Amino acid sequence: GADDIPGPVTWEPRPENSIFLKWPEPENPNGLILMYEIKYGSQVEDQRECVSRQEYRKYGGAKLNRLNPGNYTARIQATSLSGNGSWTEPVFFYVQAK
């Protein structure tokens, strides 16, 4: 499968109920990385967002928009031509009510 994402996922609050997630790319990936999948949610990680590698390289991460206020967890995995890597450890973040 794809290589695992090395190291921690971090986050920054953004305006308008959104946050920005950042993570390091696998160093020498086993096969070309095609995209990253983010699994996130407030009670259970039931929402998914796919980020292409081009988008990742442009922004260095991914923005999650239109989040309801509350506490969330998110995990990320890399997908390459040789399959999926492992999910990262969960990162915890929160969205403040206006």
Biopython code that builds the backbone (N, CA, C, O; Angstrom):
import numpy as np
from Bio.PDB.StructureBuilder import StructureBuilder

atoms = [
    (1, "GLY", "N", (0.821, -1.209, 0.000)),
    (1, "GLY", "CA", (0.000, 0.000, 0.000)),
    (1, "GLY", "C", (0.850, 1.252, 0.000)),
    (1, "GLY", "O", (2.076, 1.189, -0.082)),
    (2, "ALA", "N", (0.195, 2.369, 0.092)),
    (2, "ALA", "CA", (0.890, 3.655, 0.136)),
    (2, "ALA", "C", (1.631, 3.775, 1.459)),
    (2, "ALA", "O", (1.366, 3.032, 2.404)),
    (3, "ASP", "N", (2.549, 4.707, 1.512)),
    (3, "ASP", "CA", (3.253, 4.925, 2.766)),
    (3, "ASP", "C", (2.392, 5.707, 3.735)),
    (3, "ASP", "O", (1.435, 6.384, 3.358)),
    (4, "ASP", "N", (2.770, 5.588, 5.006)),
    (4, "ASP", "CA", (2.033, 6.300, 6.032)),
    (4, "ASP", "C", (2.514, 7.748, 6.097)),
    (4, "ASP", "O", (3.657, 8.052, 5.757)),
    (5, "ILE", "N", (1.644, 8.613, 6.530)),
    (5, "ILE", "CA", (1.982, 10.020, 6.717)),
    (5, "ILE", "C", (2.873, 10.114, 7.952)),
    (5, "ILE", "O", (2.483, 9.662, 9.028)),
    (6, "PRO", "N", (4.064, 10.696, 7.811)),
    (6, "PRO", "CA", (5.000, 10.715, 8.939)),
    (6, "PRO", "C", (4.698, 11.899, 9.837)),
    (6, "PRO", "O", (4.741, 13.044, 9.388)),
    (7, "GLY", "N", (4.399, 11.646, 11.073)),
    (7, "GLY", "CA", (4.308, 12.783, 11.961)),
    (7, "GLY", "C", (2.916, 13.351, 12.062)),
    (7, "GLY", "O", (1.972, 12.885, 11.423)),
    (8, "PRO", "N", (2.819, 14.376, 12.888)),
    (8, "PRO", "CA", (1.512, 14.795, 13.368)),
    (8, "PRO", "C", (0.729, 15.606, 12.348)),
    (8, "PRO", "O", (1.287, 16.280, 11.482)),
    (9, "VAL", "N", (-0.581, 15.510, 12.489)),
    (9, "VAL", "CA", (-1.506, 16.376, 11.764)),
    (9, "VAL", "C", (-1.758, 17.576, 12.677)),
    (9, "VAL", "O", (-2.027, 17.400, 13.865)),
    (10, "THR", "N", (-1.675, 18.786, 12.137)),
    (10, "THR", "CA", (-1.943, 19.978, 12.936)),
    (10, "THR", "C", (-3.095, 20.746, 12.303)),
    (10, "THR", "O", (-3.472, 20.483, 11.161)),
    (11, "TRP", "N", (-3.647, 21.685, 13.040)),
    (11, "TRP", "CA", (-4.794, 22.428, 12.515)),
    (11, "TRP", "C", (-4.726, 23.881, 12.944)),
    (11, "TRP", "O", (-4.100, 24.220, 13.948)),
    (12, "GLU", "N", (-5.377, 24.730, 12.172)),
    (12, "GLU", "CA", (-5.497, 26.156, 12.485)),
    (12, "GLU", "C", (-6.950, 26.560, 12.265)),
    (12, "GLU", "O", (-7.576, 26.134, 11.295)),
    (13, "PRO", "N", (-7.486, 27.383, 13.164)),
    (13, "PRO", "CA", (-8.844, 27.878, 12.927)),
    (13, "PRO", "C", (-8.868, 28.844, 11.749)),
    (13, "PRO", "O", (-7.900, 29.566, 11.508)),
    (14, "ARG", "N", (-9.957, 28.852, 11.032)),
    (14, "ARG", "CA", (-10.160, 29.792, 9.930)),
    (14, "ARG", "C", (-11.527, 30.448, 10.131)),
    (14, "ARG", "O", (-12.376, 29.903, 10.836)),
    (15, "PRO", "N", (-11.744, 31.618, 9.514)),
    (15, "PRO", "CA", (-13.062, 32.256, 9.674)),
    (15, "PRO", "C", (-14.182, 31.411, 9.074)),
    (15, "PRO", "O", (-13.940, 30.442, 8.354)),
    (16, "GLU", "N", (-15.404, 31.802, 9.388)),
    (16, "GLU", "CA", (-16.589, 31.181, 8.777)),
    (16, "GLU", "C", (-16.702, 29.684, 9.066)),
    (16, "GLU", "O", (-16.947, 28.895, 8.155)),
    (17, "ASN", "N", (-16.527, 29.295, 10.315)),
    (17, "ASN", "CA", (-16.731, 27.890, 10.704)),
    (17, "ASN", "C", (-15.917, 26.918, 9.866)),
    (17, "ASN", "O", (-16.410, 25.862, 9.470)),
    (18, "SER", "N", (-14.669, 27.279, 9.598)),
    (18, "SER", "CA", (-13.821, 26.328, 8.882)),
    (18, "SER", "C", (-12.484, 26.207, 9.599)),
    (18, "SER", "O", (-12.124, 27.055, 10.415)),
    (19, "ILE", "N", (-11.756, 25.144, 9.282)),
    (19, "ILE", "CA", (-10.419, 24.942, 9.844)),
    (19, "ILE", "C", (-9.505, 24.477, 8.718)),
    (19, "ILE", "O", (-9.958, 24.008, 7.674)),
    (20, "PHE", "N", (-8.200, 24.620, 8.964)),
    (20, "PHE", "CA", (-7.200, 24.201, 7.984)),
    (20, "PHE", "C", (-6.355, 23.102, 8.610)),
    (20, "PHE", "O", (-5.771, 23.298, 9.676)),
    (21, "LEU", "N", (-6.286, 21.948, 7.956)),
    (21, "LEU", "CA", (-5.481, 20.820, 8.440)),
    (21, "LEU", "C", (-4.176, 20.766, 7.665)),
    (21, "LEU", "O", (-4.159, 20.943, 6.446)),
    (22, "LYS", "N", (-3.076, 20.520, 8.381)),
    (22, "LYS", "CA", (-1.765, 20.381, 7.740)),
    (22, "LYS", "C", (-1.137, 19.059, 8.168)),
    (22, "LYS", "O", (-1.338, 18.603, 9.294)),
    (23, "TRP", "N", (-0.381, 18.452, 7.267)),
    (23, "TRP", "CA", (0.318, 17.207, 7.598)),
    (23, "TRP", "C", (1.516, 17.075, 6.668)),
    (23, "TRP", "O", (1.517, 17.630, 5.570)),
    (24, "PRO", "N", (2.545, 16.335, 7.110)),
    (24, "PRO", "CA", (3.713, 16.118, 6.250)),
    (24, "PRO", "C", (3.459, 15.005, 5.241)),
    (24, "PRO", "O", (2.731, 14.052, 5.519)),
    (25, "GLU", "N", (4.067, 15.138, 4.071)),
    (25, "GLU", "CA", (3.943, 14.089, 3.053)),
    (25, "GLU", "C", (4.868, 12.927, 3.393)),
    (25, "GLU", "O", (5.914, 13.133, 4.008)),
    (26, "PRO", "N", (4.497, 11.704, 3.000)),
    (26, "PRO", "CA", (5.443, 10.585, 3.116)),
    (26, "PRO", "C", (6.714, 10.909, 2.334)),
    (26, "PRO", "O", (6.653, 11.486, 1.249)),
    (27, "GLU", "N", (7.874, 10.531, 2.899)),
    (27, "GLU", "CA", (9.136, 10.970, 2.304)),
    (27, "GLU", "C", (9.449, 10.312, 0.975)),
    (27, "GLU", "O", (9.614, 11.002, -0.031)),
    (28, "ASN", "N", (9.535, 9.000, 0.952)),
    (28, "ASN", "CA", (9.801, 8.311, -0.317)),
    (28, "ASN", "C", (8.648, 7.370, -0.583)),
    (28, "ASN", "O", (8.743, 6.171, -0.320)),
    (29, "PRO", "N", (7.555, 7.913, -1.107)),
    (29, "PRO", "CA", (6.353, 7.079, -1.185)),
    (29, "PRO", "C", (6.536, 5.881, -2.097)),
    (29, "PRO", "O", (7.239, 5.937, -3.106)),
    (30, "ASN", "N", (5.887, 4.806, -1.714)),
    (30, "ASN", "CA", (5.905, 3.561, -2.469)),
    (30, "ASN", "C", (4.850, 3.707, -3.564)),
    (30, "ASN", "O", (3.698, 3.317, -3.373)),
    (31, "GLY", "N", (5.239, 4.265, -4.706)),
    (31, "GLY", "CA", (4.247, 4.561, -5.746)),
    (31, "GLY", "C", (3.808, 6.010, -5.632)),
    (31, "GLY", "O", (3.896, 6.612, -4.562)),
    (32, "LEU", "N", (3.344, 6.558, -6.721)),
    (32, "LEU", "CA", (2.954, 7.964, -6.786)),
    (32, "LEU", "C", (1.732, 8.216, -5.914)),
    (32, "LEU", "O", (0.737, 7.498, -6.012)),
    (33, "ILE", "N", (1.806, 9.237, -5.061)),
    (33, "ILE", "CA", (0.639, 9.574, -4.248)),
    (33, "ILE", "C", (-0.382, 10.286, -5.121)),
    (33, "ILE", "O", (-0.065, 11.259, -5.805)),
    (34, "LEU", "N", (-1.608, 9.786, -5.089)),
    (34, "LEU", "CA", (-2.679, 10.349, -5.905)),
    (34, "LEU", "C", (-3.502, 11.341, -5.109)),
    (34, "LEU", "O", (-3.860, 12.407, -5.609)),
    (35, "MET", "N", (-3.802, 10.987, -3.866)),
    (35, "MET", "CA", (-4.664, 11.850, -3.059)),
    (35, "MET", "C", (-4.538, 11.484, -1.592)),
    (35, "MET", "O", (-3.919, 10.488, -1.218)),
    (36, "TYR", "N", (-5.151, 12.328, -0.778)),
    (36, "TYR", "CA", (-5.268, 12.088, 0.653)),
    (36, "TYR", "C", (-6.747, 12.043, 0.986)),
    (36, "TYR", "O", (-7.545, 12.814, 0.453)),
    (37, "GLU", "N", (-7.097, 11.138, 1.865)),
    (37, "GLU", "CA", (-8.482, 11.079, 2.323)),
    (37, "GLU", "C", (-8.526, 11.509, 3.779)),
    (37, "GLU", "O", (-7.743, 11.037, 4.603)),
    (38, "ILE", "N", (-9.444, 12.405, 4.085)),
    (38, "ILE", "CA", (-9.636, 12.888, 5.450)),
    (38, "ILE", "C", (-10.972, 12.340, 5.940)),
    (38, "ILE", "O", (-11.999, 12.461, 5.272)),
    (39, "LYS", "N", (-10.928, 11.739, 7.114)),
    (39, "LYS", "CA", (-12.143, 11.219, 7.737)),
    (39, "LYS", "C", (-12.336, 12.056, 8.996)),
    (39, "LYS", "O", (-11.435, 12.122, 9.832)),
    (40, "TYR", "N", (-13.491, 12.693, 9.146)),
    (40, "TYR", "CA", (-13.656, 13.572, 10.302)),
    (40, "TYR", "C", (-15.109, 13.618, 10.750)),
    (40, "TYR", "O", (-16.014, 13.239, 10.005)),
    (41, "GLY", "N", (-15.320, 14.085, 11.970)),
    (41, "GLY", "CA", (-16.677, 14.234, 12.476)),
    (41, "GLY", "C", (-16.654, 14.671, 13.924)),
    (41, "GLY", "O", (-15.601, 14.713, 14.560)),
    (42, "SER", "N", (-17.847, 15.001, 14.445)),
    (42, "SER", "CA", (-17.903, 15.482, 15.823)),
    (42, "SER", "C", (-18.148, 14.341, 16.806)),
    (42, "SER", "O", (-17.490, 14.283, 17.845)),
    (43, "GLN", "N", (-19.069, 13.439, 16.509)),
    (43, "GLN", "CA", (-19.287, 12.301, 17.407)),
    (43, "GLN", "C", (-18.525, 11.088, 16.874)),
    (43, "GLN", "O", (-17.750, 10.455, 17.592)),
    (44, "VAL", "N", (-18.759, 10.786, 15.623)),
    (44, "VAL", "CA", (-18.022, 9.701, 14.967)),
    (44, "VAL", "C", (-17.398, 10.299, 13.714)),
    (44, "VAL", "O", (-17.888, 11.292, 13.176)),
    (45, "GLU", "N", (-16.317, 9.686, 13.256)),
    (45, "GLU", "CA", (-15.657, 10.188, 12.050)),
    (45, "GLU", "C", (-16.419, 9.675, 10.839)),
    (45, "GLU", "O", (-16.022, 8.695, 10.208)),
    (46, "ASP", "N", (-17.526, 10.354, 10.521)),
    (46, "ASP", "CA", (-18.394, 9.795, 9.490)),
    (46, "ASP", "C", (-18.386, 10.618, 8.211)),
    (46, "ASP", "O", (-19.050, 10.259, 7.238)),
    (47, "GLN", "N", (-17.638, 11.721, 8.204)),
    (47, "GLN", "CA", (-17.583, 12.514, 6.977)),
    (47, "GLN", "C", (-16.226, 12.313, 6.325)),
    (47, "GLN", "O", (-15.214, 12.118, 6.999)),
    (48, "ARG", "N", (-16.228, 12.364, 5.005)),
    (48, "ARG", "CA", (-14.979, 12.136, 4.277)),
    (48, "ARG", "C", (-14.754, 13.251, 3.284)),
    (48, "ARG", "O", (-15.687, 13.767, 2.668)),
    (49, "GLU", "N", (-13.502, 13.606, 3.147)),
    (49, "GLU", "CA", (-13.110, 14.649, 2.209)),
    (49, "GLU", "C", (-11.877, 14.121, 1.485)),
    (49, "GLU", "O", (-10.937, 13.644, 2.121)),
    (50, "CYS", "N", (-11.879, 14.205, 0.162)),
    (50, "CYS", "CA", (-10.705, 13.777, -0.605)),
    (50, "CYS", "C", (-9.961, 14.999, -1.114)),
    (50, "CYS", "O", (-10.564, 15.953, -1.605)),
    (51, "VAL", "N", (-8.647, 14.956, -0.989)),
    (51, "VAL", "CA", (-7.799, 16.067, -1.412)),
    (51, "VAL", "C", (-6.791, 15.519, -2.403)),
    (51, "VAL", "O", (-6.029, 14.608, -2.079)),
    (52, "SER", "N", (-6.782, 16.066, -3.605)),
    (52, "SER", "CA", (-5.817, 15.575, -4.595)),
    (52, "SER", "C", (-4.411, 16.015, -4.189)),
    (52, "SER", "O", (-4.239, 16.969, -3.429)),
    (53, "ARG", "N", (-3.419, 15.309, -4.705)),
    (53, "ARG", "CA", (-2.050, 15.677, -4.365)),
    (53, "ARG", "C", (-1.720, 17.075, -4.885)),
    (53, "ARG", "O", (-0.994, 17.820, -4.227)),
    (54, "GLN", "N", (-2.244, 17.440, -6.058)),
    (54, "GLN", "CA", (-1.991, 18.785, -6.595)),
    (54, "GLN", "C", (-2.516, 19.849, -5.632)),
    (54, "GLN", "O", (-1.851, 20.849, -5.363)),
    (55, "GLU", "N", (-3.721, 19.610, -5.122)),
    (55, "GLU", "CA", (-4.317, 20.555, -4.178)),
    (55, "GLU", "C", (-3.467, 20.629, -2.911)),
    (55, "GLU", "O", (-3.216, 21.713, -2.385)),
    (56, "TYR", "N", (-3.028, 19.465, -2.428)),
    (56, "TYR", "CA", (-2.186, 19.434, -1.232)),
    (56, "TYR", "C", (-0.911, 20.236, -1.467)),
    (56, "TYR", "O", (-0.499, 21.020, -0.613)),
    (57, "ARG", "N", (-0.286, 20.037, -2.630)),
    (57, "ARG", "CA", (0.982, 20.718, -2.887)),
    (57, "ARG", "C", (0.789, 22.214, -3.043)),
    (57, "ARG", "O", (1.688, 22.997, -2.735)),
    (58, "LYS", "N", (-0.373, 22.611, -3.517)),
    (58, "LYS", "CA", (-0.651, 24.040, -3.681)),
    (58, "LYS", "C", (-0.840, 24.726, -2.328)),
    (58, "LYS", "O", (-0.334, 25.826, -2.105)),
    (59, "TYR", "N", (-1.575, 24.064, -1.422)),
    (59, "TYR", "CA", (-1.945, 24.711, -0.160)),
    (59, "TYR", "C", (-1.196, 24.163, 1.054)),
    (59, "TYR", "O", (-1.195, 24.793, 2.112)),
    (60, "GLY", "N", (-0.566, 23.009, 0.916)),
    (60, "GLY", "CA", (0.130, 22.413, 2.050)),
    (60, "GLY", "C", (-0.793, 21.774, 3.071)),
    (60, "GLY", "O", (-0.407, 21.551, 4.219)),
    (61, "GLY", "N", (-2.014, 21.482, 2.647)),
    (61, "GLY", "CA", (-2.980, 20.889, 3.568)),
    (61, "GLY", "C", (-4.362, 20.963, 2.956)),
    (61, "GLY", "O", (-4.507, 20.956, 1.734)),
    (62, "ALA", "N", (-5.372, 21.035, 3.796)),
    (62, "ALA", "CA", (-6.748, 21.053, 3.295)),
    (62, "ALA", "C", (-7.631, 21.828, 4.248)),
    (62, "ALA", "O", (-7.430, 21.821, 5.463)),
    (63, "LYS", "N", (-8.614, 22.497, 3.670)),
    (63, "LYS", "CA", (-9.567, 23.265, 4.463)),
    (63, "LYS", "C", (-10.867, 22.478, 4.578)),
    (63, "LYS", "O", (-11.367, 21.939, 3.591)),
    (64, "LEU", "N", (-11.404, 22.419, 5.782)),
    (64, "LEU", "CA", (-12.732, 21.832, 5.995)),
    (64, "LEU", "C", (-13.695, 22.983, 6.264)),
    (64, "LEU", "O", (-13.490, 23.773, 7.186)),
    (65, "ASN", "N", (-14.733, 23.071, 5.460)),
    (65, "ASN", "CA", (-15.658, 24.202, 5.514)),
    (65, "ASN", "C", (-17.006, 23.818, 6.116)),
    (65, "ASN", "O", (-17.341, 22.642, 6.258)),
    (66, "ARG", "N", (-17.766, 24.858, 6.465)),
    (66, "ARG", "CA", (-19.154, 24.702, 6.920)),
    (66, "ARG", "C", (-19.286, 23.682, 8.053)),
    (66, "ARG", "O", (-20.132, 22.788, 8.007)),
    (67, "LEU", "N", (-18.448, 23.832, 9.054)),
    (67, "LEU", "CA", (-18.507, 22.920, 10.199)),
    (67, "LEU", "C", (-19.432, 23.512, 11.257)),
    (67, "LEU", "O", (-19.430, 24.720, 11.493)),
    (68, "ASN", "N", (-20.213, 22.659, 11.883)),
    (68, "ASN", "CA", (-21.017, 23.120, 13.013)),
    (68, "ASN", "C", (-20.103, 23.301, 14.218)),
    (68, "ASN", "O", (-19.110, 22.585, 14.347)),
    (69, "PRO", "N", (-20.424, 24.257, 15.115)),
    (69, "PRO", "CA", (-19.603, 24.413, 16.316)),
    (69, "PRO", "C", (-19.535, 23.107, 17.106)),
    (69, "PRO", "O", (-20.503, 22.348, 17.154)),
    (70, "GLY", "N", (-18.388, 22.857, 17.721)),
    (70, "GLY", "CA", (-18.234, 21.657, 18.533)),
    (70, "GLY", "C", (-16.834, 21.089, 18.428)),
    (70, "GLY", "O", (-15.959, 21.664, 17.780)),
    (71, "ASN", "N", (-16.637, 19.950, 19.075)),
    (71, "ASN", "CA", (-15.354, 19.250, 19.063)),
    (71, "ASN", "C", (-15.359, 18.191, 17.976)),
    (71, "ASN", "O", (-16.368, 17.524, 17.749)),
    (72, "TYR", "N", (-14.233, 18.042, 17.312)),
    (72, "TYR", "CA", (-14.112, 17.102, 16.200)),
    (72, "TYR", "C", (-12.842, 16.276, 16.339)),
    (72, "TYR", "O", (-11.910, 16.651, 17.049)),
    (73, "THR", "N", (-12.828, 15.150, 15.648)),
    (73, "THR", "CA", (-11.574, 14.434, 15.404)),
    (73, "THR", "C", (-11.440, 14.249, 13.901)),
    (73, "THR", "O", (-12.426, 14.204, 13.165)),
    (74, "ALA", "N", (-10.191, 14.142, 13.470)),
    (74, "ALA", "CA", (-9.932, 13.888, 12.050)),
    (74, "ALA", "C", (-8.733, 12.965, 11.932)),
    (74, "ALA", "O", (-7.822, 12.998, 12.759)),
    (75, "ARG", "N", (-8.746, 12.142, 10.893)),
    (75, "ARG", "CA", (-7.605, 11.288, 10.560)),
    (75, "ARG", "C", (-7.404, 11.363, 9.055)),
    (75, "ARG", "O", (-8.332, 11.651, 8.300)),
    (76, "ILE", "N", (-6.172, 11.099, 8.636)),
    (76, "ILE", "CA", (-5.837, 11.241, 7.218)),
    (76, "ILE", "C", (-5.075, 10.007, 6.760)),
    (76, "ILE", "O", (-4.276, 9.443, 7.507)),
    (77, "GLN", "N", (-5.330, 9.596, 5.529)),
    (77, "GLN", "CA", (-4.515, 8.540, 4.931)),
    (77, "GLN", "C", (-4.139, 8.942, 3.515)),
    (77, "GLN", "O", (-4.869, 9.660, 2.833)),
    (78, "ALA", "N", (-2.975, 8.456, 3.094)),
    (78, "ALA", "CA", (-2.500, 8.690, 1.730)),
    (78, "ALA", "C", (-2.969, 7.544, 0.840)),
    (78, "ALA", "O", (-3.029, 6.395, 1.276)),
    (79, "THR", "N", (-3.298, 7.859, -0.395)),
    (79, "THR", "CA", (-3.636, 6.850, -1.397)),
    (79, "THR", "C", (-2.665, 7.001, -2.558)),
    (79, "THR", "O", (-2.530, 8.082, -3.131)),
    (80, "SER", "N", (-1.991, 5.910, -2.901)),
    (80, "SER", "CA", (-1.057, 5.945, -4.028)),
    (80, "SER", "C", (-1.459, 4.881, -5.032)),
    (80, "SER", "O", (-2.451, 4.175, -4.849)),
    (81, "LEU", "N", (-0.675, 4.776, -6.093)),
    (81, "LEU", "CA", (-0.940, 3.746, -7.096)),
    (81, "LEU", "C", (-0.857, 2.359, -6.487)),
    (81, "LEU", "O", (-1.449, 1.414, -7.007)),
    (82, "SER", "N", (-0.117, 2.230, -5.374)),
    (82, "SER", "CA", (-0.007, 0.902, -4.770)),
    (82, "SER", "C", (-0.995, 0.685, -3.627)),
    (82, "SER", "O", (-0.852, -0.279, -2.874)),
    (83, "GLY", "N", (-1.982, 1.546, -3.480)),
    (83, "GLY", "CA", (-3.011, 1.306, -2.465)),
    (83, "GLY", "C", (-3.066, 2.400, -1.413)),
    (83, "GLY", "O", (-2.588, 3.514, -1.625)),
    (84, "ASN", "N", (-3.661, 2.059, -0.267)),
    (84, "ASN", "CA", (-3.844, 3.032, 0.813)),
    (84, "ASN", "C", (-2.818, 2.840, 1.909)),
    (84, "ASN", "O", (-2.434, 1.712, 2.221)),
    (85, "GLY", "N", (-2.371, 3.948, 2.496)),
    (85, "GLY", "CA", (-1.539, 3.873, 3.690)),
    (85, "GLY", "C", (-2.417, 3.713, 4.919)),
    (85, "GLY", "O", (-3.635, 3.571, 4.810)),
    (86, "SER", "N", (-1.790, 3.738, 6.085)),
    (86, "SER", "CA", (-2.555, 3.650, 7.339)),
    (86, "SER", "C", (-3.133, 5.016, 7.681)),
    (86, "SER", "O", (-2.613, 6.053, 7.266)),
    (87, "TRP", "N", (-4.217, 4.994, 8.445)),
    (87, "TRP", "CA", (-4.771, 6.252, 8.957)),
    (87, "TRP", "C", (-3.822, 6.826, 9.998)),
    (87, "TRP", "O", (-3.188, 6.081, 10.744)),
    (88, "THR", "N", (-3.721, 8.163, 10.048)),
    (88, "THR", "CA", (-2.908, 8.801, 11.085)),
    (88, "THR", "C", (-3.595, 8.638, 12.439)),
    (88, "THR", "O", (-4.751, 8.224, 12.523)),
    (89, "GLU", "N", (-2.857, 8.970, 13.491)),
    (89, "GLU", "CA", (-3.484, 9.120, 14.804)),
    (89, "GLU", "C", (-4.507, 10.251, 14.688)),
    (89, "GLU", "O", (-4.307, 11.176, 13.902)),
    (90, "PRO", "N", (-5.593, 10.195, 15.452)),
    (90, "PRO", "CA", (-6.579, 11.273, 15.329)),
    (90, "PRO", "C", (-6.038, 12.607, 15.837)),
    (90, "PRO", "O", (-5.298, 12.654, 16.820)),
    (91, "VAL", "N", (-6.409, 13.673, 15.165)),
    (91, "VAL", "CA", (-6.135, 15.026, 15.650)),
    (91, "VAL", "C", (-7.470, 15.568, 16.158)),
    (91, "VAL", "O", (-8.512, 15.367, 15.535)),
    (92, "PHE", "N", (-7.424, 16.250, 17.285)),
    (92, "PHE", "CA", (-8.644, 16.803, 17.878)),
    (92, "PHE", "C", (-8.683, 18.296, 17.596)),
    (92, "PHE", "O", (-7.686, 18.992, 17.787)),
    (93, "PHE", "N", (-9.814, 18.787, 17.147)),
    (93, "PHE", "CA", (-9.939, 20.234, 16.939)),
    (93, "PHE", "C", (-11.350, 20.671, 17.298)),
    (93, "PHE", "O", (-12.242, 19.840, 17.471)),
    (94, "TYR", "N", (-11.543, 21.973, 17.407)),
    (94, "TYR", "CA", (-12.870, 22.468, 17.767)),
    (94, "TYR", "C", (-13.217, 23.674, 16.914)),
    (94, "TYR", "O", (-12.347, 24.403, 16.438)),
    (95, "VAL", "N", (-14.508, 23.856, 16.740)),
    (95, "VAL", "CA", (-15.042, 25.004, 16.016)),
    (95, "VAL", "C", (-15.873, 25.792, 17.019)),
    (95, "VAL", "O", (-16.806, 25.260, 17.621)),
    (96, "GLN", "N", (-15.528, 27.058, 17.192)),
    (96, "GLN", "CA", (-16.232, 27.873, 18.184)),
    (96, "GLN", "C", (-17.540, 28.401, 17.623)),
    (96, "GLN", "O", (-17.655, 28.701, 16.435)),
    (97, "ALA", "N", (-18.518, 28.507, 18.504)),
    (97, "ALA", "CA", (-19.786, 29.131, 18.112)),
    (97, "ALA", "C", (-19.549, 30.628, 17.923)),
    (97, "ALA", "O", (-18.703, 31.217, 18.595)),
    (98, "LYS", "N", (-20.281, 31.224, 17.030)),
    (98, "LYS", "CA", (-20.133, 32.667, 16.759)),
    (98, "LYS", "C", (-20.626, 33.467, 17.958)),
    (98, "LYS", "O", (-20.589, 34.697, 17.937)),
]
sb = StructureBuilder()
sb.init_structure("model")
sb.init_model(0)
sb.init_chain("A")
sb.init_seg("    ")
for serial, (resi, resn, name, xyz) in enumerate(atoms, 1):
    if name == "N":
        sb.init_residue(resn, " ", resi, " ")
    sb.init_atom(name, np.array(xyz, "f"), 0.0, 1.0, " ", f" {name:<3s}", serial, name[0])
structure = sb.get_structure()
